[in-house]
């Protein structure tokens, strides 16, 4: 149950997290997945991540470019657009406001539990 809940929470914020990862510079799917895992968000599989990247690209929040590799398969690199940076700033503010409201409510119902 806890893993299912965490997965639902992640789906609600994954687009925003991918945009945040791309503020560090261009990246490809596997690197984005590793960055999210390193941040403590668990393993994000390709079947979850690539539809997010496609959606962000269709919305002009990121731009992707396929590059042929000297060895191995080519990769599609993504980078933020100006519109993506603006969306990240706006959505981050909204998310943090929501997070504060949830945290405040949980703290009031469980004193000392959610600080």
Secondary structure, DSSP 8 states (H G I E B T S, - for coil): -HHHHHHHHHHHHHHHHHHHHGGG--EEHHHHHHHHIIIII----HHHHHHHHHHHHHTTSEEEEEE--SSS--EEEEEE-HHHHHHHHHHHHHHHHHHHHHHHHHHHHSTTT--
